[in-house]
Amino acid sequence: MRIAWAVLLVVFTAYVAVALGVGGSGVLDFFSSWVCIGLVLGAAALLALRGFTSDDRRAPWLFLSLGAAMWAVGELIYEIAYSEAPELAPYPSIADAFWLGSYLAVGIGIVLVLRSRLRRAFHATMWLDAAIGAATISALAATIAFDPVLTDTAGYGWETAADLAYPLLDLGLLSLVATLLALTGWRPGLGWALFAVALSMQAISDVLYAREIALGTDSGDTLLAPLWPAAMLLLAYAAWRPLSTSLRRGVPLARVFIFPAAFTLIALGILVYDQIHSVNTLGVVLAATAIALAVGRMALSFLDNLRMLRSARHDALTDALTGLPNRRAFMEALEHALEGEVEPRLLALFDLDGFKRYNDAYGHPAGDALLTRLSGALGDVVDGHGRAFRLGGDEFCLLLDDGTSDALFVDAARALEARGDGFDVTASYGVVALPADADTPEEALHLADRRMYAAKEARPSSAGLQTRTVLLKVLSEREPDLHEHSSDVMALARGVARRLGLPVEERDIVARAAELHDIGKMAIPDAILNKPGPLDDREWRFMRRHTIIGEDILNVAPALQPVAALVRASHERWDGKGYPDGTSGDEIPRGARIVAVCDAFSAMVQERPYQAGLSVSEAVAEIKRCAGTNFDPAVVEAFAAEIRSEAVPA
């Protein structure tokens, strides 16, 4: 192959040199006839070899080989039969039949190459881009070169048909070039680019040669002559180059705008030029066709954009995992449900109990599969009564028609249950009537959240909750005042955690930590715990061990280990002067920072044997004063907002 290509390249270089004036007229005649035919036959042989050695489809390469061979045969017939007396040659002749046939064979070959290599479904806009480019290039060629040809054509018959066939087939080749470039996204790569250049060279050389013939300026051996064998050799070389089988990723700007816009402007320019200097009818029709196709492409692009906007909105309002409407869709529906003229609705907020343990035990893929199955069951239950939403994590929400029976809520909770060996996932829920119970989305969610947790606390406890219940019972029997204090701290801590945007699962852990933060005081002697006066240094050192003792007690129950970490850090200070570890700032777990503020407030307002309690306003002022030293300022701000709400009346 290397030797064959080297020989063909050397011969073609010599041909170009002769065409530029090297050698006499006899040498030029020999090269422009026999050497030219030999070069084209060589290209045909290489294309045929590509077909017979191909592992995939042979037809594209064999058609291209046939096209090159037919052109060479036409030249051979003309050289043998008519070259001595060209004026006596019939027109159209047998040579013309082979030349015209070569166009069809090459065109079929290119189409087959495109079909076999670009194995994908093309969007309609790409086909329109190809059509716009083809119509514009054809209109430009007709405007520049076809006037003399069309003027020279008169009457009807075989001569007229042949005169028109050549330029029209040239336009067909140029249209194939535009189609090829458009279908490769205007980024064809080397292989496809070589095909485009080869076809363009053949078509342009034919157009210019036909123009010379029509104007009578043809010298017989013009500098255009080497372009024909060059096009065939380039076509053969492109056939042996690797061709990409798919478009590059991404949508290039050129494909979307630049090329179609440029072609449309050129077509518009041709129509404007026709108003100044008359353009032949073919050029005008092709230019008008290009503009009409551009308008169609604009309409199609507009429809595509509408479809993409609809798809984007659907994706933005749909939970990707479960297929249910997501939090954004829920907030829109909730705001609509609270509008004055809308029928009353019911809001139900559901939270899965035990899902986190299931997720930790079996992994996130299993957790995702369970959520998908449960959400499908939930959607089936509420179908016809309202809509189900997934707010995120293991939280679901329902917006139902007013008058829905309580049985539906029970069925919805059952739909969210899953039980098996080693796991038990259930659901707690809270229901709010809209707009009777709440008239803003925030108030409705807050109330539903509070009612859901009230229901959660009333449910039969899991093993972890049973352990908590036992510990609280022991604490209540040991120190009733501590139990009451812990309950107050828990209620306040839950509200503060909600205001800080903690997930439901973390809020539950914070509430448990607030409830059990004093559990370590059961190991503190009564003499210290109930001392009527201030503690001395030795007693304070002993007292400060209660957080470590509490952590040790809670760590015995695996389900309470997250709570144990918060209990240990519940007496740390924002400035690092707390105990037992002296951590500061964000190093302190956020849940522990919440418990610290709520615990301090409850202690301040509590009556003690040696000191009267502060009022709520005094205690809040003291908490604010200590923000940035004892307490996290952000937690203090959320705490003050919770105190001002209905959750903790003054």
Order of alpha helices (4+ residues) and beta strands (2+ residues): alpha-alpha-alpha-alpha-alpha-alpha-alpha-alpha-alpha-alpha-alpha-alpha-beta-alpha-alpha-beta-beta-alpha-beta-beta-alpha-alpha-alpha-alpha-alpha-alpha-alpha-alpha-alpha-alpha-alpha
